[in-house]
Amino acid sequence: MSVGTLSSQQLRTFVEEKWQRDLGAAAVGLHVTSSWQGPNKVEFDFGTADVVRADTVFEIRETLRSAEKAKKRVILLTKLQQGDLGHDVVARLARSRLFAVNQWASLCSLFKAKEIDPSICDPAIAQALLDCRPLDGYPPVSAGLLDAGTVWRAICRHVFDMGEREPDLVSLMLWAATEKGPVRYTKASDEIRASLRRRLVGNLGDAADSVLAFMESGAGADTLALSVACQVVFGDGGDGVLDAAAARHSPARGRARWR
């Protein structure tokens, strides 16, 4: 994720924690290589910060001097490395560092985490959580570890509006049959939908894949009826109707096709 693609909200997420830990600093410095295409101001609880691009040491010194004189806060974007700035400049930045922008650092900031479970290092997951950050933020994780369960509960709640927890098969079907379920699902990126499919199929089996296929074919509202029909046709009678819906469904010329 280049800084040029960051929204104002995502930029705020990345720098907010830095300022919270160094309230006296006039500037947070970010090392970026691409151009900045976002807003020139970002709103925080403590006020507004200007976003300034400065790619020479002279420009950086002037930006810091102006911010300190006016008692303003600045998000400083520069292509220079920390070693290029000089010790006196670095010392005036929040936490005396020039930070690199990346999704994983942003994700850690969202949850106040120090480490991330390697199993969730999927760019689509990070981007979805950044895009759907609630106004009051995500709850901080305990022990500093952002685990897969916490991430997927957040995705199910804030990205797909499935509720407080990851769904079981029955609640997945009920969600798919609502008006909001297919809308939230189809609005999500292809990448995060693919990640959701892998998670649900891994947890719930092939029936979850069928439920998602119902929605993709425009038949989400008929999920429960289709699942019952699948059980009648394919079930062995040993399981409950909803838990045994394991049809294979694919769209063909606008119609459902069973195989």
C-alpha positions as CSV (number, residue, x, y, z in Angstrom):
1,M,0.0,0.0,0.0
2,S,1.6,3.2,-1.1
3,V,1.0,6.4,0.9
4,G,-0.6,7.9,-2.2
5,T,-3.6,5.5,-1.8
6,L,-4.1,6.3,1.9
7,S,-7.4,8.0,2.9
8,S,-7.5,10.7,5.5
9,Q,-8.9,8.1,8.0
10,Q,-6.1,5.7,7.3
11,L,-3.4,8.3,7.6
12,R,-5.0,9.3,10.9
13,T,-5.0,5.7,12.1
14,F,-1.3,5.4,11.3
15,V,0.0,8.5,13.0
16,E,-2.5,8.9,15.9
17,E,-0.7,6.4,18.2
18,K,2.6,8.1,17.6
19,W,1.3,11.4,18.8
20,Q,-0.5,9.8,21.7
21,R,2.9,8.5,22.9
22,D,4.7,11.9,22.3
23,L,2.2,14.7,22.8
24,G,4.8,17.4,22.9
25,A,6.1,16.7,19.3
26,A,5.1,19.2,16.6
27,A,5.5,16.6,13.8
28,V,5.2,13.0,12.9
29,G,7.6,12.1,10.2
30,L,6.8,9.5,7.6
31,H,9.2,8.0,5.0
32,V,7.3,7.7,1.7
33,T,8.4,7.3,-1.9
34,S,5.3,8.0,-3.9
35,S,3.5,11.3,-4.3
36,W,0.7,12.3,-1.8
37,Q,-2.7,12.5,-3.4
38,G,-4.8,12.9,-0.2
39,P,-6.1,15.8,1.8
40,N,-3.8,18.6,3.1
41,K,-5.3,18.4,6.6
42,V,-6.3,15.5,8.9
43,E,-8.7,15.9,11.9
44,F,-7.8,14.4,15.3
45,D,-9.5,14.5,18.7
46,F,-6.9,17.0,19.8
47,G,-7.3,19.2,16.7
48,T,-6.1,19.5,13.0
49,A,-2.7,18.5,11.6
50,D,-1.4,19.8,8.3
51,V,0.0,17.2,5.8
52,V,3.2,18.6,4.3
53,R,5.4,17.0,1.6
54,A,9.1,18.0,2.1
55,D,11.9,16.2,0.2
56,T,14.9,18.3,1.1
57,V,16.5,18.8,4.5
58,F,16.0,22.6,4.1
59,E,12.3,22.1,3.5
60,I,11.9,19.9,6.5
61,R,13.7,22.3,8.8
62,E,11.5,25.2,7.5
63,T,8.4,23.1,8.0
64,L,9.4,22.2,11.6
65,R,10.3,25.7,12.4
66,S,7.0,27.1,11.1
67,A,5.0,24.4,13.0
68,E,6.8,25.0,16.3
69,K,6.5,28.8,16.0
70,A,2.8,28.6,15.2
71,K,2.3,25.8,17.7
72,K,0.7,23.6,15.0
73,R,0.9,19.9,14.3
74,V,2.3,18.6,11.0
75,I,2.4,15.2,9.3
76,L,5.6,15.4,7.5
77,L,6.0,13.2,4.4
78,T,9.5,12.8,2.9
79,K,11.3,10.5,0.5
80,L,14.5,11.0,2.5
81,Q,15.8,8.3,4.9
82,Q,16.2,9.0,8.6
83,G,20.0,9.1,8.2
84,D,19.7,11.9,5.7
85,L,17.9,14.3,8.1
86,G,20.5,14.9,10.8
87,H,20.2,14.1,14.5
88,D,18.8,17.5,15.4
89,V,15.9,17.1,12.9
90,V,15.1,13.6,14.0
91,A,15.0,14.6,17.6
92,R,12.2,17.0,16.9
93,L,10.0,14.4,15.3
94,A,7.5,12.3,17.4
95,R,9.3,9.5,19.2
96,S,12.5,10.7,17.5
97,R,11.9,8.5,14.5
98,L,11.0,8.7,10.8
99,F,8.3,6.0,10.3
100,A,7.7,3.9,7.2
101,V,4.1,3.6,6.1
102,N,2.8,0.1,5.6
103,Q,-0.4,-1.8,6.2
104,W,0.9,-4.0,9.0
105,A,2.1,-1.1,11.0
106,S,-1.3,0.6,10.5
107,L,-3.1,-2.6,11.5
108,C,-1.0,-2.9,14.7
109,S,-1.9,0.7,15.5
110,L,-5.6,0.0,15.0
111,F,-5.6,-2.7,17.7
112,K,-2.7,-1.3,19.9
113,A,-0.8,-4.5,19.0
114,K,2.9,-5.2,19.0
115,E,2.7,-8.5,17.0
116,I,0.4,-10.0,14.4
117,D,-0.5,-13.6,13.9
118,P,1.4,-14.7,10.7
119,S,-1.7,-16.5,9.5
120,I,-3.6,-13.2,8.9
121,C,-0.8,-11.4,6.9
122,D,-3.1,-10.9,3.9
123,P,-3.1,-7.4,2.4
124,A,-6.9,-7.7,1.7
125,I,-7.6,-8.2,5.4
126,A,-5.5,-5.3,6.5
127,Q,-7.1,-3.0,3.9
128,A,-10.6,-4.1,4.8
129,L,-10.1,-3.3,8.5
130,L,-8.5,0.0,7.7
131,D,-11.4,1.0,5.4
132,C,-14.1,-0.1,7.9
133,R,-12.6,1.2,11.1
134,P,-15.4,2.2,13.5
135,L,-15.6,5.8,14.7
136,D,-14.6,4.8,18.2
137,G,-11.9,2.5,17.0
138,Y,-11.3,-1.3,17.6
139,P,-10.8,-2.5,21.2
140,P,-7.1,-3.0,22.1
141,V,-5.9,-6.6,22.1
142,S,-4.7,-8.2,25.2
143,A,-1.0,-9.2,25.6
144,G,-0.1,-7.2,22.5
145,L,-0.9,-10.0,20.0
146,L,-3.4,-9.5,17.2
147,D,-4.6,-13.0,16.6
148,A,-6.7,-14.5,13.8
149,G,-9.9,-14.8,15.9
150,T,-9.8,-11.1,16.9
151,V,-9.3,-10.1,13.2
152,W,-12.0,-12.3,11.8
153,R,-14.5,-11.2,14.5
154,A,-13.8,-7.6,13.5
155,I,-14.1,-8.4,9.8
156,C,-17.4,-10.3,10.3
157,R,-18.8,-7.4,12.3
158,H,-17.5,-4.3,10.6
159,V,-16.9,-5.4,7.0
160,F,-19.8,-7.8,6.5
161,D,-22.2,-6.8,9.3
162,M,-22.6,-10.5,10.4
163,G,-22.9,-9.8,14.1
164,E,-20.5,-9.8,17.0
165,R,-18.9,-13.3,16.3
166,E,-17.9,-15.4,13.3
167,P,-21.0,-17.2,12.0
168,D,-21.9,-20.8,12.4
169,L,-23.7,-22.4,9.4
170,V,-27.2,-21.5,10.6
171,S,-26.3,-17.8,11.2
172,L,-24.5,-17.7,7.9
173,M,-27.6,-18.8,6.1
174,L,-29.8,-16.4,8.0
175,W,-27.4,-13.5,7.2
176,A,-27.3,-14.5,3.5
177,A,-31.1,-14.5,3.4
178,T,-31.4,-10.9,4.8
179,E,-31.4,-7.8,2.6
180,K,-28.2,-6.4,4.0
181,G,-26.1,-9.7,3.7
182,P,-25.8,-9.9,-0.1
183,V,-25.4,-6.1,-0.3
184,R,-22.4,-6.0,2.1
185,Y,-20.9,-9.1,0.5
186,T,-21.1,-7.8,-3.1
187,K,-19.8,-4.4,-2.0
188,A,-16.6,-5.9,-0.6
189,S,-13.5,-6.3,-2.7
190,D,-12.9,-9.6,-4.6
191,E,-9.8,-10.1,-2.4
192,I,-11.5,-9.9,1.0
193,R,-14.4,-12.0,-0.3
194,A,-11.9,-14.7,-1.3
195,S,-10.4,-14.5,2.1
196,L,-13.8,-14.8,3.8
197,R,-14.6,-17.9,1.6
198,R,-11.4,-19.6,2.7
199,R,-12.1,-18.9,6.4
200,L,-15.7,-20.0,6.3
201,V,-15.1,-23.1,4.3
202,G,-12.2,-24.0,6.6
203,N,-14.4,-23.6,9.6
204,L,-17.8,-24.8,8.3
205,G,-17.2,-27.0,5.4
206,D,-18.4,-27.0,1.8
207,A,-21.9,-25.9,2.8
208,A,-20.5,-22.4,3.5
209,D,-19.2,-22.3,-0.1
210,S,-22.7,-23.1,-1.4
211,V,-24.2,-20.3,0.7
212,L,-21.8,-17.7,-0.7
213,A,-22.5,-19.1,-4.2
214,F,-26.2,-18.5,-3.6
215,M,-25.5,-14.8,-3.0
216,E,-23.1,-14.4,-5.9
217,S,-25.8,-15.8,-8.2
218,G,-28.4,-13.3,-6.8
219,A,-30.3,-16.0,-4.9
220,G,-29.3,-14.9,-1.4
221,A,-32.9,-14.3,-0.4
222,D,-33.7,-17.9,-1.2
223,T,-30.8,-19.4,0.8
224,L,-32.9,-21.2,3.3
225,A,-35.3,-22.7,0.7
226,L,-32.4,-23.7,-1.5
227,S,-30.7,-25.3,1.5
228,V,-33.8,-27.3,2.3
229,A,-34.0,-28.5,-1.3
230,C,-30.4,-29.5,-1.3
231,Q,-31.0,-31.6,1.8
232,V,-34.0,-33.3,0.3
233,V,-32.1,-34.1,-2.9
234,F,-28.6,-34.8,-1.6
235,G,-29.0,-35.5,2.2
236,D,-28.7,-38.9,3.6
237,G,-31.2,-38.3,6.4
238,G,-28.7,-38.5,9.1
239,D,-28.2,-34.8,9.7
240,G,-30.3,-31.8,10.3
241,V,-31.6,-29.9,7.3
242,L,-29.5,-26.8,7.7
243,D,-26.3,-28.4,8.8
244,A,-26.4,-30.9,5.9
245,A,-26.9,-28.4,3.0
246,A,-23.9,-29.2,0.9
247,A,-24.9,-28.6,-2.7
248,R,-22.6,-27.4,-5.4
249,H,-24.1,-24.3,-7.1
250,S,-22.8,-22.3,-10.1
251,P,-24.5,-19.6,-12.2
252,A,-25.1,-20.4,-15.9
253,R,-26.8,-18.0,-18.3
254,G,-28.5,-16.3,-15.3
255,R,-29.9,-19.5,-13.9
256,A,-28.8,-21.8,-11.0
257,R,-27.3,-25.1,-12.1
258,W,-26.8,-28.0,-9.8
259,R,-24.2,-30.7,-10.1
